Each structure stands twice: as C-alpha cells, then as structure tokens.
Amino acid sequence: MKLLFVHENFGEFGGAEVNVRIAASELGARGYTVGLLYCRATGRNEARWHETFSRCFCLPNQANIEMVEAVLEQFEPDVIYLHNMPDLEVVQALVESRIPVVRMVHDHSMYCMRTYKYNYFSRRICTRPFSPYCLFPCLASLGRGTPGGQALKWVSYRRKQREIALNQRCAAFVVYSNYLKDELLRNGFEAAKIEICVPLRTQCEGGQTTSLSAENLVLFVGQIIRGKGVDVLLKSLALVKTDFHCLILGDGNHRSYCEQLSSQLNLSNRVQFRGYVPPTELKNYYLRASVFAMSSLWPEPFGMAGPEAMRYGVPVVAFDAGGISEWLRDGDNGYLVHWKDTERFAARIEELLRNKDLARLMGRRALESIQQYDAARQINILEQLFQRVVQYAHASGSAGVAPACSEPGLARRQEASAPRARPNPARISTVDKILAAYD
C-alpha cells in the first residue's frame, strides 16, 4: 500500500512532527511506501526525514492545486494521511481526489478561530464548540499578526466554517485522546469515524533511566509560546526553597518575555534557556533530570513532551489541561495540579526534589504506564484503519465517507467520488515536467 502523508512542515518542530515521523517510520518498516507532501522546511533534523520518506514533494507558493494533482498522479497513493494543512484549496483538492483521506487532528486549529482554545486575556480554557459566540463576545475574528508585520489580523468566520465542512468529508479521523475526540463531537464530527492512536517511542536506547542525582535538575522541553505557560512555571519555581537548577529547552515568540521575567524573579542563576535542542541530544538531558515540568495552560490535545520524559523514568508535574489527565495520574506516576495553581505546582516539584525515593517510585510507574502507547501497538490501530477505508472505498465507490456515515447528500457525493482512474500514460511526461519544476 502507498501512503501519502500531507503536512505543513518538513523536519522537526513540535509534537505533530514527532507523530508524523514515528508513524511514517513504523509504517515504512512494515513495507508501506510512504511519501510526503509539505509546505515548508523547518531546517531541523531534515536528514532523518529524507531517510523516512521515499518521496518528498514541496508545495510552491502558487499553483498548489496543479502540484497536488501532479503528485497524486505520479505517486498514486492508496490513502492520503492528512495532518496540518493551512491551505484550504489543497485540502479541498485532496478530499475531492477520490482517494480516501484520513485526517490526523493534532490541535484545535481546525475548529477554533484562535487555534489554541483558550481566552487570550484570562487564558481560561474554552469549552464551547465553534459558533457565532466566537465572533461575540469572544472576538476571535481579531487575531495576533505575524512578527514583523501588522499587530492584528482578520480571521474569517466563514473560512472556518468552510474548513470544518471540508474536513468533515474525510473518510476517518485520528486523534490523540478522548478529550480531543469529544472536541470533534462537539463540532459535529461523527463518533464512528474517530480513532484514538498515539504512537510513541516507549523504550529509551539502552534501557537507561534517570539517576535522580543530587543535581536537582528541573527540565522543560517544548515550544516557548504563551500557551505552554513557561512564565507560570517561572513564577512557580520562584516559590521553590530547595536548591535546584532548571533547564528550559526550546524556542518561540514568548522566550524574550520569559527571559526578562526570569531575571525579575531573581532566577537567572538557577534557570537557563538553552534554545532548540535536536531530538538526538535530548536523551542526555532526560538522564540528568529529577523532575519534568509541564506547565501548559492551553488544553493540550495530549502533551507529547510528558510521556517522552516518562520513557526515561522521569516523574512529571503538570497542570490539568486538556488531555494530560489521560496519561498522568495524580500521585501515581507523577503529579497533576489544578490548572494555573502555581503554589501547588511549586510544592509538588519541591516534594519530588526532596524525596528521591518517591521520585524513583513515580518514575518507574511512569515508565510502566506509557507502554500502552508503544508505537508498534498503536500503528496496528492505524494500519487497520487504512485497510478499512481502502476496502470501503473499493466496495462502495466512495472515498469520502466512513462506513457508519448516514449524512444527507451521501448518494450525490458517492456518485461524484467514483473510483479514481489510473493516470493516462500520455500524460506522464506532463506530470514529470510539473514535478521537476518544483524539485
């Protein structure tokens, strides 16, 4: 079977990219041919991505639809595995291609006009579905502009409506957690189409785990953006009385603010910002860590960073936000703290720094608990899903609806989605020319 991954990024960036790379690597090892269609390169760990994907196609800044059609004709995928893709014209071309599209939902951007599902000013987590409430009183039509550009940008309500409608036409959906599944249900997606699948590496190389040494290292790994709550982590660390050292690994548009805040809180001697660290080098930090701090305030769809620390036997302290509670059990394999409770967060970090026996016990439980997310087991779920949508497409002549679908207009869409014909040999040279123009 040929699988075409479609994602906005090529290379490491965040949790979505980890998921893409692990899934593609596992499926490739099982004999699948995996290709990638993407928008832009991140410049991070790209050599590993080239090793993972047999073909990589970069979308140009224009003529994207022509490029999509050319890639589909040349690569001939059996399934399109759609991840994050901001270009709705590309999404529409994919769902209308008569090839089954399975959509991996990594975050809230598909149904939230702010993309991060919390109030910008109070940071309170939103529990509402997409609706006119997003226009008023949420005022989500006014979004933050790009760095170096205008301070504000206009976010279209109708465009978000269209995005939801296009995605609802996918054959199936993959999510990280029951929390994210519930968000899709709130926004009108069908339960029968949704699978939960979280492929993670659950064993570290050599089976090593943290020594929980006297270094008392508190570790944060992730993007330094407002939703990750690094500023709140710093306020918590300012309350910790035990000697400690904190390393913050990552980068983002909130870093400068957090560095200034660290200085204001007199933490400069204990907190260091190291910037982006390649995944291949993170192991050395996990093996030194005593506690992993996950300070996210936005509703994490899952929170890949926490389980990544757990595979090294590092106990996690995190706020209860989004899907985190599905893998972090308070008092068992770490501590789950009430949302934005800095005093409690500080107390839990201090408790684990002081009590190494407790930290080791929680670390062992953490390592055991994430075995359920072992990549081999999780890819079995994904593999079975791909096989079902392909079988259904062949049997029904429809690539755009899952077997349980009974929505209005099904017959009309099935007729429009008849099995895609194999490419005409006479057009092969034209396709090659289009692709060559963007190589």
N, C-alpha and C positions, 0 to 999 in steps of 0.2 A: 504494500500500500504506500502511496505517496502522500505526504502531509506538507501542506504549505502553511508555515507559521506567518502571521502578519502582525507586526508590532511597530510602534513608532520609533523605538531605539534599537541600535545595533551596538552591543557592548554593555559593560556593567553600568548600573546607575542606582537602582533600588531593588526592592523586593520583587517587583514584577519581572525584572530582568533575570533575577535568580531563578524564578519559576520557569521562565522561558528556556533558559539554558539547561536546567536539570531535566525538564520534560523532554526537550529535543535530544539531549544526550542519551537518556534512557531508551527512548523510542528508536533512536538510531542504532543502539546496541542490540535491539531486538529485530533488526532487519528492515525497519522502515526507512524510506528515503525522505529526508527532511530538508526542506528549503525554507528560506526566509525572505519576506518582502518587508522593507522597512523605510522609514522616512529620513532618519539622520543617524550618524555615528556619534558615539559618546567619547571615543578616544581612550576608553578604559578596557583593558583586557580583551581587545578585539581579536587577537591571535587565537584565543581559546574558542571564540565564536566561529571563526573561519574553520576551525577543526571540527566543530559540532555540526555545521550545516553544509550539505553537499553543494548547494547553490544559494547565493545571496543576491538579491535584486534591490537596488536603491531607487526609490521613487524620486523623480525630478521635481523641481519647483513648479512645473507646469506640465500639461499633457499627461496628468496622472492616470486618467481613465484609459488612454491609449496604452500606457505602460502596463496597467493591470491586465488588460485584455491580452497583451503580448505575452506576459508572464504565464497566465493561465493556459494559453495555447501551447507554449513551449514546455512548461514544467508538467502540465496535465495532472494536477493533484486529484486524489480521490476525496480528500477532505481539506477544507480551509479551516485552520485553527486561528481564529481572530482574537487578538489581545487588544491592547490600547491602540486606537487609531483615531486621531482628531479630525481627519479629513472625511467628512460625511459623503462626499462624492465617491471616494474609494470604498467606503462601507456599502453604499448602495450598489456599486458595480459588483461587489463580492456577493451580496445576498441575492442579486439578480442573475448570477452567473450559472445557475442550475447545478452548482456543486454544493454539497452540504456544508454549511458553515456552523462550526461550533464556537461559541463565544466564551472566552475566559474573562470573567469580571474581576479585575484587580482592585478596584476602588469605587468611589461614589460618583465619579465624574460623568457617568452615563446618564444619571437621573438627578443630579444636584447641580444647580446653576453656579454655585460657589465651588463645587467639586470636592470640598472637604467636609461637608455635612455638619458644620457647627457654626454658631454665630460669630462673626468676625470680632465683635467688640467684647462680648462676655465669654466667648469660647464654649458656651453651653451647647451640648450635642443636640442636633435636630432629630426629632422622631417622626416628622411628617413626610408624606410622600410628595413627589413633585405635583404642584398645584398652583393656582393663582396666588396662594399665600406666599409663594416665592417672590412674587412681584411686590406685594404689600401685605404685611409690614416688613418682610424680610429684606426687601430692597436688593435682591440678589442680581438684578439687572445691572447694577453698578459693581464692577469687579476691579481688582487691582491690576494696573497696567504692567507692562514689561519693564525690566530695568533699563534705564537709559531712554525710555520712551515716555508716553503720557502717563500721568499718575493713575488715571482711571480708564477703564474700557467698558464698552457696552456689551452686555451679554443678552443674547436674544432668547426670549421665552419660546417663540415659535420654532427656532432652530433646535432647542432642547426637546420640544415635542416631537419634531421630526427624527431626532436622534433616537429617542425611545422607541418610536414606531418602527424605524429601520431595524433596530436590534431585536425587537420582538419577533421579527421574521426569521431569525436564526433557528437552526434545527434543534439546538440544545445549548445549555449554558453550564459553565463550570465555575464554582465559587470556592472560597477557602473555608467558609464557616456557615453554621446555621444562622448566625447574625446577618451575614450578607445575603443568604437565601431569603430571610424574612424581609430584607430591604427590597429585593426584587419582587417579592409577592405583593408588598405594599404598593409597588409601582405598576402593577398589572401584568407581571410575567407569570407564566403557568408553572405550577409546582412540579408537574410531571416532566418538564423539560430540564429541571435543575439538578445537577450532580455536585456533590461536595468532594473535592480532590485537592490534597495538599502534599505534593511530592517534595520531601526534604531529605537531605543527607543526614542520617541519624547516627552514624559512627564516624568519629574523627580518625584521621590517619594514624595508625599505630596503636589505636585504642587509648591514647593518653587523655588524662583529665587534669583539671587544675589541681595544684598542690595546696591552694589556700594558704599561702605563706604569710609571714608577718608583714609583707609589703602593704597589705590592706588596700588593694587596688580596686577602685570602683570604676567600672567600664561602661561607656556608652558608645554604641555603634549605630550610625544611621545618618540620614539627611538632617542638616541643621536648618530646618524650616519651622515656622511658628507652631504648626500642628504637632510637632514632635516634642514640644514642651521642654526644651533644653533650659530655657530661662527659669522654669518652675523647678527643674532638677537642681539648678544652681542655688535657688532660694532654699531648697531642702538641705543641700549639702552645707549651707551656712549654719544650719542648726545642729549638725553632727559634731559631737565633742571628742569622739575617739580620733586618734591620728589616722589619716587616710591620704591617699593620693588618687586623683581621678584623671582618667584619660578620655577625651571626647574625640572620637574618630569619625570624620565625615565633614561634609561641606554643605553650604547652602546660603540662601539670601538672609538668614537670621543670624549668621555666625558673628558678624561685626557687632551687632547689638549684644549678643550673649558674651562676647569677649569683654566689652565695656562693663556689662553687668557683673561679670566675674571679678573685675578689678574693684568695682564699687562695693562688692560684698567681702572684700579682702580675701579672696580665694586664689589670687594669682599664683601664690607659692604652692598651692595644692591641686590646682586644676590646670591641665594643659590641653590646648586644642591642636591636634596633630594633622588635621585635614583628611583628605581622602586617602585610604589605605587599601591597596589591592586585596581581593579575597584570599590570594595565596599567602599573604603575610599576616592575615588576621589571627591565624592559629596561635602565633607566638603571644599575642595579647590575651586571648582566652585562657591560655595555660597559666598565665600570671594572675588572672582576675580572682577576686574574692567574692564580688557581687556584680551582677549585671543590672544596670538601672535602665528601665524602660519607662520614660516619662511622658509618653504620648497622651495628648489631651483630645485630639481628634479621634473619632470612632474607628480604630484600626479594623480593617476587614479581617485581619488575622494577626499580623505582627510577626513577620518572619525573623526579626532580629532576636527575639526572646528564645525561641526554640533552637536557633543557631548557637546561642551561648550554652543552652542546656546540653547539647551534644558533647560538650567538654566538661560536664558536671558542675557548671556554674549556676548557683541559685539566682533567681530573678526576682526583683522587686519592681512592680508595675502598677500603674493606675488602672482601675477597672473601666476600660473604654473600648466599646465595640466588641470584637470577637476574642479579645485577650483571655477572658474568663473560660474559654473553651479548652485552653491548654494549660492555663496557670491556676492551680488550686490553692487557695489561700491557706497557709500553714502546713501544706503538704510538700509540694515541690517548689515552693517559693512563697512570696507574699503578694497578695492582690489588695491594693489600697484604694479606699474610696476616692473617687475622681477629684483631683486637684487638692487633696489633703496633704499639704507639704509637711506638717508636723508628724503625721503618721508615717509618711514616706521616709522622713529622716530617721524616725525611731526604728523602723524595720531595717534600714541599711545599717544603722548602728548595732542593732541586735546581732546581725549576721557577721559583722566585723569583730564583735567581741566574743561571740560564741562559735568557735571554729568547728566544734563537734556538730552543732546544729546545722551549720552551713554545709558540712560534708554530707550529712544525712539528707538534707533537702536537695543537694546536688546529685546524689545517687538516685533519688526518686525522680528528679527532673530528667535524668538520662533515660531511666526506665520508661517514663511516661510518654516520651516523644517517639518511642518505637512504633506507635500506631501510624505515624506519618512516614514511615520508611518508604523511600522512593519506589522500590520495586513493587510493594503492595499497592501504593497509590496509582502507579502507572497502569496496573492491571485494571483499575476502575476506568481510567482514561481510554485505554485500549479497547475495552468492551463497549464503551460509549461510541467511539469512532466506528467500530464494526456495526453497531446497531443503526447508526444514522445512514451508513452506506447501504446496508441491506434494505432499510426502509425506502431510501431514495430509488433503489433499483426496482423494488417491488411495487411502489406506488407511483413512480414517475414524478415525485416531488422531492426537491432538495431543501425546501424552505420551512417545513413544518415537522414537528416531532410526532411520533405515533399517537400520543394522547391528545393532540390538538383537535378542537372542535369549534374553532372560531368562525365567525361569518366570513364569507368570501373565500373559503378554503378551496372550493371547486375551481373558482376562477384562477387562483394562484397556482393550483396544481397544473392547470392547462398551460399557464404561462411558463411553468417551470419544468417542462418536459425534459427528459434526459439530454444532456449536452452532447452534441455530435462531436466526434473526434475531428481534430483540425484537418483542413483540406491541405494535402501535400503541396498544392500550388502556392499556398500562402506561407509556407515555411520560410522561404528566403526573406519575405517581407517582415515576418516576425523577428528573425535573426537580426535584420538591419535595425529595427526599433530597439531591441535589447542592446545591441552593440553601441548604439548612440549614447547609452547611459552607463556603460561599463567604465 
